[in-house]
Amino acid sequence: MDPPPGFSHSLLPNQVCKLKKALYGLKQSPRAWFERFTKAMIFMGYRQSQGDHTLFIKHSISGGVTILIVYVDDIVITGDDFVERDKLKKRLSAEFEIKELGKLKYFLGIEVSHSEKGIFISQQKYILDLLKET
């Protein structure tokens, strides 16, 4: 990496900058971010799934479960332990820059509808878009 404009020194013309952390946009930055994220999740007591490394699970003493999954820059948090979910959101916002978008509506081609009876998932929009494309 070249020094930023105005940062060069006449006695050290071939000076370069050593990065202490990955910068957004570099090839290795997603990997570095996910490594940092994984360490934070494990520190908070979550177990990383071996089947899907982007899935983290925590079972509470009271029998509840909290689940978190990451896809690129989206994070979905669910589970029946409401206290742990709130703690997790607070810890994540202290460690990372996050924005809560409310209840899940759409994720990876799956539409999610919430009602008093529970959650309904559908891929109707995804299928219609696929049919229109083909």
C-alpha positions in Angstrom: 0.0 0.0 0.0 1.3 3.4 -0.9 1.4 6.1 1.8 -1.5 8.6 1.6 -0.9 11.9 -0.3 1.2 14.3 1.8 2.5 11.5 4.1 5.8 10.8 2.3 9.1 11.6 4.0 12.1 12.8 1.9 14.6 10.6 3.8 12.4 7.5 3.4 11.0 7.7 -0.2 10.2 4.0 -0.5 8.3 3.9 2.8 5.1 1.8 2.8 2.2 1.4 5.2 1.7 -1.7 7.3 -2.0 -2.4 7.8 -3.0 -3.4 11.4 -6.4 -4.5 10.2 -8.2 -5.3 7.0 -9.9 -2.5 5.1 -13.3 -2.7 3.6 -13.1 -3.6 -0.1 -9.9 -5.7 0.1 -10.2 -9.4 -0.9 -9.3 -10.6 2.6 -11.6 -8.1 4.5 -14.7 -10.4 4.6 -12.6 -13.2 5.9 -11.0 -11.0 8.5 -14.4 -9.6 9.6 -16.0 -13.1 9.9 -13.0 -14.3 11.9 -13.4 -11.4 14.3 -17.2 -12.0 14.4 -16.7 -15.7 15.1 -14.3 -15.0 18.0 -16.9 -12.6 19.5 -19.7 -15.1 19.2 -17.6 -17.9 20.8 -16.6 -15.5 23.6 -20.3 -14.8 24.2 -20.9 -18.6 24.7 -22.2 -19.5 21.3 -21.3 -22.7 19.5 -20.5 -22.6 15.8 -22.2 -25.2 13.7 -19.9 -27.6 11.9 -22.5 -28.2 9.2 -22.8 -24.4 8.4 -20.1 -22.2 9.8 -22.3 -19.2 9.5 -24.8 -20.6 12.1 -24.3 -20.0 15.8 -26.3 -21.6 18.6 -26.6 -21.0 22.3 -28.6 -23.1 24.7 -29.5 -21.4 28.0 -29.7 -22.9 31.4 -33.5 -22.4 31.4 -33.8 -24.6 28.3 -34.2 -21.8 25.8 -32.2 -21.5 22.6 -30.9 -18.6 20.6 -29.8 -19.0 17.0 -27.9 -16.6 14.8 -27.1 -17.0 11.1 -25.0 -14.7 8.9 -25.2 -14.2 5.1 -22.9 -11.6 3.6 -24.0 -8.5 5.5 -27.3 -9.8 6.9 -27.7 -11.4 10.3 -30.9 -13.2 11.4 -31.4 -13.8 15.1 -34.2 -16.0 16.4 -35.0 -18.2 19.4 -37.2 -18.5 22.4 -34.9 -17.0 24.9 -35.9 -13.3 24.7 -33.5 -12.2 27.4 -30.5 -13.7 25.6 -31.6 -12.3 22.2 -31.7 -8.8 23.7 -28.3 -9.3 25.4 -26.9 -10.6 22.1 -28.2 -7.5 20.2 -26.6 -5.2 22.8 -23.3 -7.0 22.7 -23.2 -7.0 18.9 -24.0 -3.3 18.6 -21.2 -2.5 21.1 -18.7 -4.6 19.1 -19.9 -4.0 15.5 -21.8 -1.4 13.5 -25.2 -2.9 13.1 -28.7 -1.7 12.3 -31.8 -3.6 13.4 -34.4 -3.8 10.6 -37.3 -5.3 12.7 -39.1 -8.5 12.0 -37.8 -10.7 9.3 -39.7 -10.3 6.0 -37.4 -11.6 3.3 -34.2 -13.7 3.5 -32.4 -15.7 0.8 -35.5 -15.9 -1.5 -37.8 -16.8 1.4 -40.7 -14.6 2.3 -41.6 -14.6 6.0 -45.1 -13.6 7.3 -45.9 -13.3 11.0 -49.3 -13.8 12.5 -50.8 -14.8 15.9 -50.8 -18.4 14.8 -47.1 -18.4 14.0 -44.8 -17.8 11.1 -45.5 -18.7 7.5 -42.7 -19.0 5.0 -43.1 -19.0 1.2 -40.9 -18.8 -1.9 -43.7 -17.6 -4.1 -41.9 -14.3 -5.1 -38.7 -16.2 -5.8 -40.5 -18.8 -8.0 -42.5 -16.1 -9.9 -39.3 -14.1 -10.5 -37.5 -17.3 -11.7 -40.4 -18.2 -14.0 -40.5 -14.6 -15.4 -36.7 -14.8 -16.1 -36.9 -18.2 -17.8 
